[in-house]
């Protein structure tokens, strides 16, 4: 790993008090975000539930060092509503949005259903002249971050996923 990687891992846990009302209380369905640089070319980002277990995972690939930059983080997590997070820099933008009730997700700005795929690969990050390609990788049991980031644990637990990402990255531009 490059020394200058900026490890950005932000796990937001939100707690709220019940304010009187006749409707049953809805809890936070999405309440955190995390991210981690996997290699010189790949970074990751995920949205997590209240138990800090990822609900949606994305791996972002670009030219060497594309993610070695200063990131601004923005997010919104509300009780009973979809949650979203965005990592933005001068070079790139990573954005995830999720409605756990409907299963509707947005990766960058493209819509998907997490029942069909909860893990994605986004190609051409940090390359403004090339259109990004979003590849659904399938549904995986996403591990909770403990001593290591969830994205690293997932790759370790799913060798077929790691192989698929390597294959997609190596054939990029050959399609």
Helices and strands as residue ranges (DSSP letters): E 32-37, E 42-48, E 54-62, E 72-76, E 83-88, E 93-99, E 104-107, E 110-113, E 119-125, E 133-138, H 150-157, H 159-170
